[in-house]
Every structure is written in structure tokens, then in C-alpha cells.
Amino acid sequence: MWAEMRDWLRGGCIPTHDQALIDDLVGPDYHFAGRTDKLLLESKEEMHKRGLASPDRGDALACTFFKKVARKDIFARRDRGDDRFRVASGTSEYDPFEGR
């Protein structure tokens, strides 16, 4: 899950004001498992030995990558009369904060 999150963070975004989350994401170390290219994330016990707290917020964010979620069909929403979805060239102009 942490590897999936790492890949997402290359293009996704997190709040820049959440220093606790940022610290959790950069805190854990990793190493390679033997002669394989498999990455192993540092255990929480090892982190505690280095004086770091458990990365609770980082773990919570990583858990959102546990299972792939299918993309909802924006055309189906448009057909139901939801005018927040305006499709142009295969993209949606949906604003989740519209009206707040």
C-alpha cells in the first residue's frame, strides 16, 4: 500500500500545512529484501528505536490504496441530469467544492 501511495504522490497532492502527515511519509526507511528488488518498509519497532513516532497518518493514507476503486462513469451521471458533469474531450469539469 505504501508503494502504491508513493506512486500516487508523484502526481497527487496532500495538504502542505499538515506537517504531521508529511513527517509520517518521510519518516519510515526501507531496504531491499535479499537479492530481490522487493522493498521492505521499516517496522514501527525500528522507527521507535530511531526516536520516531508511529506513522499513524501515513498509515491511514496508505490504507486508502488497499484496493483499486473503479472509476465511476461520468457519462451515466450526466445522463441522469447532473449538470456538474460537463464532458469535453473525455474529461470532467466537476468541482467537488462547488456551492460550498
C-alpha positions as CSV (number, residue, x, y, z in Angstrom):
1,M,0.0,0.0,0.0
2,W,2.9,2.4,0.8
3,A,4.4,1.7,-2.7
4,E,1.0,2.5,-4.3
5,M,0.8,5.6,-2.2
6,R,4.3,6.6,-3.2
7,D,3.4,6.2,-6.9
8,W,0.3,8.3,-6.4
9,L,2.1,11.0,-4.6
10,R,4.2,11.7,-7.6
11,G,1.2,13.3,-9.3
12,G,-1.3,13.6,-6.4
13,C,-1.3,16.2,-3.7
14,I,-1.5,16.4,0.1
15,P,-2.1,19.4,2.2
16,T,1.1,21.3,2.7
17,H,0.0,22.5,6.1
18,D,-0.3,19.0,7.6
19,Q,3.3,18.7,8.9
20,A,2.4,15.5,10.9
21,L,1.4,13.8,7.7
22,I,4.5,15.0,5.9
23,D,6.7,13.7,8.7
24,D,4.9,10.4,8.7
25,L,5.5,10.0,4.9
26,V,9.2,10.8,5.1
27,G,10.0,9.0,8.4
28,P,10.0,5.3,7.5
29,D,13.1,4.0,5.9
30,Y,13.2,1.0,3.6
31,H,15.7,-1.7,2.4
32,F,15.8,-4.3,-0.2
33,A,14.9,-7.9,0.6
34,G,18.0,-10.0,0.0
35,R,18.9,-10.2,-3.6
36,T,15.5,-9.3,-4.9
37,D,14.2,-5.9,-5.9
38,K,11.4,-6.2,-3.3
39,L,11.3,-3.2,-1.0
40,L,10.7,-3.7,2.7
41,L,9.4,-0.8,4.7
42,E,10.9,-0.2,8.1
43,S,9.0,-1.7,11.0
44,K,7.4,0.6,13.6
45,E,9.7,-1.0,16.2
46,E,12.7,0.0,14.2
47,M,11.3,3.5,13.9
48,H,10.8,3.7,17.6
49,K,14.5,2.7,18.2
50,R,15.5,5.7,16.0
51,G,13.3,8.0,18.1
52,L,10.4,8.3,15.5
53,A,6.8,8.0,16.3
54,S,4.4,5.6,14.6
55,P,3.4,7.0,11.2
56,D,-0.3,6.8,12.0
57,R,-1.4,9.5,9.5
58,G,0.8,8.0,6.8
59,D,-0.6,4.5,7.5
60,A,-4.2,5.9,7.3
61,L,-3.4,7.5,3.9
62,A,-1.7,4.3,2.7
63,C,-4.8,2.2,3.7
64,T,-6.8,4.1,1.1
65,F,-4.7,2.4,-1.5
66,F,-5.6,-1.1,-0.3
67,K,-8.0,-1.9,-3.1
68,K,-8.3,-0.4,-6.5
69,V,-11.5,1.6,-7.0
70,A,-13.2,1.5,-10.3
71,R,-13.8,4.9,-12.0
72,K,-17.4,6.0,-11.9
73,D,-18.9,6.5,-15.3
74,I,-19.2,10.3,-15.7
75,F,-21.5,9.8,-18.7
76,A,-24.0,7.9,-16.6
77,R,-24.2,10.8,-14.1
78,R,-24.6,13.3,-17.0
79,D,-27.4,11.2,-18.4
80,R,-29.2,11.5,-15.0
81,G,-29.3,15.2,-15.3
82,D,-26.4,16.1,-13.0
83,D,-25.1,19.3,-14.7
84,R,-22.0,19.4,-12.6
85,F,-20.5,16.9,-15.1
86,R,-19.7,18.6,-18.4
87,V,-17.7,16.3,-20.6
88,A,-15.3,17.8,-23.1
89,S,-12.7,15.7,-24.8
90,G,-13.2,12.9,-22.3
91,T,-12.5,15.0,-19.2
92,S,-14.8,16.1,-16.4
93,E,-15.0,19.7,-15.2
94,Y,-16.6,18.5,-11.9
95,D,-15.8,20.7,-8.9
96,P,-16.4,18.9,-5.6
97,F,-16.3,22.2,-3.8
98,E,-18.8,24.0,-6.0
99,G,-21.5,25.6,-3.9
100,R,-19.6,25.5,-0.6
